[in-house]
Amino acid sequence: MVFSFFLFLAAFGTSFFLTPAARAVAVRFDFIDQPETRKLHRSPVPLLGGLAIYVSVMLAIVLFFRNIRSSSPQAWQEILGILGGASMLVMVGILDDRGRLHPQIKLVVGMPLATLLLFWGGVRATAWPGAAVFEGQGNLLFLVSLILTLVWVVTLTASFSILDHMDGLCSGVAAVASGFFWLLAAQHGQVLVASLAAAMLGATLGFWRWNFNPAHIFMGDSGALFIGFMMATLGLKLEFPELPNTQSWMIPTLILGVPIFDTSLVIVSRLRRRLIPFSSPGQDHTAHRLAHLGLGQRGAVLLVSATGVIFGCCALLVSTLSVGQSYLLVGLLLFLGLVAIIALERSVRPAGSP
């Protein structure tokens, strides 16, 4: 825990002081997000803030690796898988920020390839309801694990990518989730997860200072894709051997409840309007609707981030409940989520909707 706190401080300091440098680089090489009708900002804002987050976390990984490499040789391959997948998505994001990549390429090519690198490294879905059915069936178990890993990582990465639509939102939500990942990993003695989560918390908080409304810099797709990939990775790595598979899967899902809810709302809203969910931009996200209800950008971001705290507390609670009690809690949250989607769809008409 002490070492992970050191990594948190290192990542926070690096991100905080490196973000202005990333802004200068963005201005120098014309990585600027220009105002548009569908966007909220009214003046040009530099991109590439994601590079500061990425470098900060990579520095923490190097420090962590030097500390554990002799006692945990398997960490070599896991770290390489994480580094490879994360770095690939950062490069894809930079190309997308530059306007040299078709938006669908990152979804159908970039994210799956990054997931395959992660899977090769040994970070994969191992705990899910019904996993016991596949015991002793090596090839089938491998195939199901691969499919579930692809679905989990691609979905979460895409969710954080579209969550980056308001000043301080994506970094704030990621910081809250990272904090709960860190807490749970530390409680259960999972050094790698605790270290990665601490680094993500430090990096996102250091960047958040410059990204909160009014933003001095945006993270761009390079940052959003990187954050989504790392959040999905933490969800896969966080393990609870003392809990049955029918229960343990709920904990990382609840920690990441905010992006999952927001993506569900967007999918429902856009399908109802006969739009393609992940390629039809619009002001129809949770934070957009809350801002239109009178909270404003700052209020909406703070409320959504606070909702992440509630989801995280529910995840902590699940780790102490029985299986039946956990399903009752998750069932209640699903019902409340459905009610929230219906209420937001009925009360706020998305800006720019046909």
ZAMARGU-4260 file (C-alpha; in steps of 0.2 Angstrom, whole numbers, plus 5000, padded with zeros to 4 digits):
<rodrens>
0) 5000/5000/5000 | 5014/5012/5004 | 5023/5008/4987 | 5006/5011/4978 | 5004/5028/4986
5) 5021/5032/4980 | 5016/5028/4963 | 5001/5038/4965 | 5011/5054/4970 | 5023/5051/4955
10) 5009/5049/4943 | 5000/5064/4949 | 5015/5075/4949 | 5021/5070/4932 | 5003/5072/4925
15) 5001/5089/4933 | 5017/5097/4927 | 5017/5088/4910 | 5000/5093/4905 | 5005/5111/4901
20) 5019/5104/4891 | 5007/5093/4881 | 4996/5108/4878 | 5011/5118/4871 | 5015/5103/4859
25) 4997/5102/4853 | 4998/5121/4849 | 5014/5119/4840 | 5009/5105/4829 | 4991/5111/4827
30) 4982/5097/4837 | 4967/5109/4840 | 4949/5105/4843 | 4939/5118/4834 | 4921/5123/4839
35) 4906/5115/4830 | 4888/5116/4832 | 4887/5099/4841 | 4901/5103/4853 | 4900/5113/4869
40) 4916/5124/4868 | 4915/5140/4859 | 4934/5143/4856 | 4948/5132/4850 | 4955/5120/4863
45) 4972/5111/4862 | 4971/5092/4862 | 4985/5079/4867 | 4981/5080/4885 | 4980/5061/4884
50) 4999/5060/4881 | 5002/5067/4898 | 4991/5054/4906 | 4999/5040/4896 | 5017/5045/4900
55) 5013/5047/4919 | 5006/5030/4920 | 5020/5022/4910 | 5032/5030/4922 | 5023/5022/4936
60) 5023/5005/4927 | 5042/5006/4925 | 5044/5010/4944 | 5033/4996/4948 | 5041/4984/4937
65) 5058/4987/4944 | 5051/4984/4961 | 5043/4967/4958 | 5051/4959/4942 | 5062/4947/4952
70) 5048/4940/4963 | 5034/4939/4949 | 5041/4933/4932 | 5023/4932/4925 | 5022/4951/4927
75) 5034/4952/4912 | 5021/4946/4900 | 5006/4954/4908 | 5015/4971/4908 | 5020/4969/4890
80) 5002/4965/4885 | 4996/4980/4894 | 5009/4991/4887 | 5007/4985/4870 | 4988/4987/4870
85) 4988/5004/4878 | 5002/5011/4867 | 4993/5005/4851 | 4977/5014/4856 | 4986/5030/4861
90) 4994/5030/4843 | 4976/5026/4836 | 4969/5040/4846 | 4983/5052/4840 | 4979/5048/4822
95) 4960/5050/4825 | 4963/5067/4833 | 4973/5072/4818 | 4959/5068/4807 | 4968/5054/4798
100) 4958/5039/4803 | 4941/5034/4799 | 4931/5034/4816 | 4925/5016/4814 | 4943/5010/4812
105) 4947/5012/4830 | 4931/5002/4835 | 4933/4987/4823 | 4952/4986/4821 | 4961/4996/4835
110) 4951/4991/4850 | 4951/4972/4845 | 4969/4972/4841 | 4974/4980/4858 | 4963/4967/4867
115) 4972/4953/4858 | 4988/4960/4864 | 4981/4960/4882 | 4974/4943/4880 | 4991/4937/4874
120) 4999/4944/4890 | 4988/4934/4901 | 4975/4947/4906 | 4959/4939/4902 | 4941/4935/4908
125) 4942/4921/4920 | 4927/4924/4932 | 4910/4924/4925 | 4893/4916/4929 | 4893/4898/4922
130) 4912/4897/4921 | 4912/4880/4930 | 4902/4872/4916 | 4918/4874/4905 | 4930/4866/4917
135) 4940/4852/4909 | 4936/4859/4891 | 4952/4868/4887 | 4948/4874/4870 | 4930/4879/4873
140) 4935/4888/4889 | 4949/4897/4879 | 4937/4902/4866 | 4924/4909/4878 | 4937/4918/4888
145) 4943/4926/4872 | 4926/4932/4867 | 4921/4939/4884 | 4938/4948/4885 | 4935/4956/4868
150) 4917/4961/4873 | 4922/4968/4889 | 4938/4978/4884 | 4930/4984/4867 | 4914/4990/4876
155) 4923/4999/4890 | 4936/5007/4879 | 4922/5013/4867 | 4911/5019/4882 | 4925/5030/4889
160) 4929/5036/4871 | 4911/5043/4870 | 4911/5049/4888 | 4924/5062/4884 | 4911/5075/4879
165) 4912/5088/4893 | 4926/5097/4903 | 4933/5086/4916 | 4920/5072/4914 | 4930/5057/4907
170) 4945/5060/4919 | 4934/5063/4934 | 4924/5047/4931 | 4940/5037/4928 | 4948/5045/4944
175) 4933/5039/4955 | 4934/5021/4947 | 4953/5020/4949 | 4951/5025/4968 | 4939/5010/4971
180) 4950/4998/4961 | 4965/5004/4971 | 4955/5002/4988 | 4949/4984/4984 | 4965/4978/4977
185) 4974/4984/4992 | 4962/4976/5004 | 4965/4959/4995 | 4983/4960/4993 | 4984/4962/4974
190) 4999/4972/4971 | 4999/4974/4952 | 4981/4980/4952 | 4984/4992/4967 | 4999/4999/4958
195) 4990/5002/4941 | 4975/5009/4949 | 4985/5021/4960 | 4995/5027/4945 | 4978/5029/4935
200) 4971/5039/4950 | 4986/5050/4951 | 4987/5053/4932 | 4969/5057/4929 | 4968/5069/4944
205) 4984/5078/4939 | 4976/5081/4922 | 4959/5085/4929 | 4965/5101/4936 | 4968/5107/4918
210) 4953/5099/4911 | 4939/5105/4922 | 4928/5118/4916 | 4934/5129/4908 | 4946/5117/4901
215) 4963/5123/4896 | 4966/5106/4886 | 4957/5091/4881 | 4963/5073/4882 | 4958/5069/4865
220) 4954/5052/4859 | 4972/5046/4863 | 4968/5049/4882 | 4950/5043/4881 | 4955/5027/4873
225) 4969/5024/4884 | 4959/5027/4900 | 4945/5015/4894 | 4958/5002/4890 | 4966/5003/4907
230) 4949/5003/4916 | 4944/4987/4907 | 4961/4980/4911 | 4959/4984/4930 | 4942/4976/4929
235) 4949/4960/4922 | 4964/4959/4934 | 4954/4963/4950 | 4950/4945/4958 | 4941/4939/4972
240) 4946/4920/4975 | 4935/4919/4991 | 4919/4924/4981 | 4910/4913/4968 | 4911/4918/4950
245) 4892/4921/4950 | 4896/4935/4962 | 4913/4942/4959 | 4909/4948/4941 | 4898/4961/4949
250) 4911/4971/4958 | 4921/4978/4943 | 4905/4980/4933 | 4898/4991/4947 | 4914/5001/4949
255) 4912/5005/4930 | 4893/5008/4932 | 4894/5026/4926 | 4901/5023/4908 | 4890/5007/4907
260) 4875/5017/4911 | 4879/5032/4900 | 4883/5020/4885 | 4866/5011/4888 | 4857/5028/4888
265) 4865/5033/4872 | 4862/5017/4863 | 4844/5017/4868 | 4842/5035/4863 | 4850/5034/4846
270) 4842/5017/4841 | 4825/5025/4845 | 4830/5040/4833 | 4836/5027/4820 | 4854/5033/4822
275) 4870/5022/4823 | 4875/5022/4842 | 4894/5024/4841 | 4896/5034/4825 | 4882/5047/4827
280) 4888/5062/4838 | 4875/5072/4848 | 4872/5080/4864 | 4862/5065/4871 | 4873/5059/4885
285) 4869/5059/4904 | 4879/5074/4907 | 4872/5084/4893 | 4854/5080/4899 | 4858/5085/4917
290) 4866/5101/4911 | 4851/5105/4901 | 4840/5102/4916 | 4849/5117/4924 | 4864/5110/4933
295) 4876/5117/4920 | 4892/5109/4914 | 4901/5109/4931 | 4886/5103/4941 | 4883/5089/4928
300) 4901/5083/4929 | 4901/5084/4948 | 4884/5074/4949 | 4890/5061/4937 | 4906/5059/4946
305) 4897/5058/4963 | 4886/5044/4955 | 4902/5035/4952 | 4906/5035/4971 | 4888/5028/4974
310) 4892/5014/4962 | 4909/5011/4970 | 4901/5010/4987 | 4889/4997/4980 | 4904/4987/4974
315) 4912/4987/4991 | 4895/4981/4998 | 4894/4967/4986 | 4911/4960/4992 | 4903/4958/5009
320) 4886/4951/5004 | 4880/4934/5000 | 4876/4929/4982 | 4858/4931/4984 | 4859/4948/4993
325) 4871/4953/4979 | 4859/4949/4965 | 4845/4958/4974 | 4856/4974/4975 | 4861/4973/4957
330) 4843/4969/4952 | 4838/4985/4961 | 4851/4995/4953 | 4846/4989/4936 | 4828/4994/4939
335) 4834/5011/4945 | 4845/5013/4930 | 4830/5008/4918 | 4819/5021/4927 | 4833/5034/4925
340) 4835/5030/4906 | 4816/5032/4904 | 4815/5048/4914 | 4830/5056/4905 | 4823/5051/4888
345) 4806/5059/4892 | 4811/5075/4901 | 4826/5080/4890 | 4826/5080/4871 | 4843/5078/4865
350) 4850/5094/4857 | 4851/5092/4838 | 4840/5077/4838 | 4829/5075/4822
</rodrens>
